[in-house]
Amino acid sequence: MLAKSETERKNIGRLEADERTLAQVWELGRIQATTREAAAVLGVPEDTFLAFLTREPEAEETFEQGKAVGRVSLRRIQFKLAETNAAMALLLSKMYLS
């Protein structure tokens, strides 16, 4: 097995805000993944993912936008379900009308 160069060793676990990574970050946000879960999917420690979000404002914004889209999608599903499901209608009534 060949030894890794110093540059390769330094870049292990480092995330870059490239198109592919940002797409993954958006999808993870959309399904409301925690930072720990997102880090696991991306194959890095949670502190590395958090540092990435801090270092790359575009990545943080992408993660937050994904979360917002996911919440809207879930809310849409809940309201549709409330049309035929009394329990969901009651839940939404308590959430929005109380």
C-alpha positions as CSV (number, residue, x, y, z in Angstrom):
1,M,0.0,0.0,0.0
2,L,1.3,3.4,-0.9
3,A,1.7,6.1,1.8
4,K,-0.5,9.1,1.4
5,S,1.1,12.4,0.7
6,E,1.1,15.2,3.3
7,T,-1.5,17.1,1.3
8,E,-3.8,14.1,1.0
9,R,-3.6,13.5,4.8
10,K,-4.5,17.1,5.6
11,N,-7.6,17.0,3.3
12,I,-9.0,13.8,4.8
13,G,-12.5,14.7,6.2
14,R,-12.4,18.2,4.7
15,L,-15.6,19.2,3.0
16,E,-15.6,21.5,0.0
17,A,-18.6,23.6,-1.0
18,D,-18.8,22.1,-4.5
19,E,-22.0,21.5,-6.4
20,R,-22.3,17.8,-5.4
21,T,-21.7,18.5,-1.7
22,L,-24.2,21.4,-1.6
23,A,-26.8,19.2,-3.3
24,Q,-26.3,16.6,-0.6
25,V,-26.5,19.2,2.1
26,W,-29.7,20.6,0.7
27,E,-31.3,17.1,0.6
28,L,-30.2,16.4,4.1
29,G,-31.7,19.6,5.3
30,R,-34.9,18.8,3.4
31,I,-35.4,15.6,5.4
32,Q,-34.6,17.5,8.6
33,A,-31.4,15.6,9.2
34,T,-29.5,16.6,12.3
35,T,-26.0,17.8,12.0
36,R,-24.8,14.5,13.4
37,E,-26.8,12.6,10.8
38,A,-25.7,14.9,8.0
39,A,-22.0,14.4,9.0
40,A,-22.5,10.6,9.0
41,V,-23.9,10.7,5.5
42,L,-21.1,12.9,4.3
43,G,-18.5,10.7,6.0
44,V,-17.0,13.2,8.4
45,P,-17.2,13.9,12.1
46,E,-19.9,16.2,13.3
47,D,-17.4,18.9,14.4
48,T,-16.0,18.9,10.8
49,F,-19.5,19.4,9.4
50,L,-20.2,22.2,11.8
51,A,-16.9,23.9,10.9
52,F,-17.9,23.5,7.2
53,L,-21.2,25.3,7.8
54,T,-19.4,28.1,9.7
55,R,-16.6,28.3,7.1
56,E,-18.9,28.2,4.0
57,P,-21.9,30.5,4.4
58,E,-23.3,29.2,1.2
59,A,-23.4,25.7,2.7
60,E,-25.1,26.9,5.9
61,E,-27.7,28.8,3.8
62,T,-28.2,25.7,1.6
63,F,-28.8,23.5,4.7
64,E,-31.3,26.0,6.1
65,Q,-33.1,26.4,2.8
66,G,-33.4,22.6,2.5
67,K,-34.9,22.5,6.0
68,A,-37.4,25.2,5.2
69,V,-38.5,23.4,2.0
70,G,-38.9,20.2,4.0
71,R,-41.0,21.8,6.6
72,V,-43.3,23.3,4.0
73,S,-43.6,20.0,2.2
74,L,-44.5,18.3,5.5
75,R,-47.0,21.0,6.3
76,R,-48.6,20.6,2.9
77,I,-49.0,16.8,3.5
78,Q,-50.5,17.4,6.9
79,F,-53.1,19.8,5.6
80,K,-54.0,17.4,2.8
81,L,-54.3,14.5,5.3
82,A,-56.5,16.7,7.6
83,E,-59.2,16.7,4.9
84,T,-59.8,13.0,5.5
85,N,-58.3,12.3,8.9
86,A,-60.0,13.8,12.0
87,A,-56.9,13.2,14.2
88,M,-54.7,15.3,11.9
89,A,-57.4,18.0,11.6
90,L,-57.6,18.1,15.4
91,L,-53.8,18.3,15.7
92,L,-53.6,21.2,13.2
93,S,-56.5,23.0,14.9
94,K,-54.6,22.9,18.2
95,M,-51.4,24.1,16.5
96,Y,-52.9,26.9,14.5
97,L,-56.1,28.0,16.2
98,S,-55.1,27.9,19.9
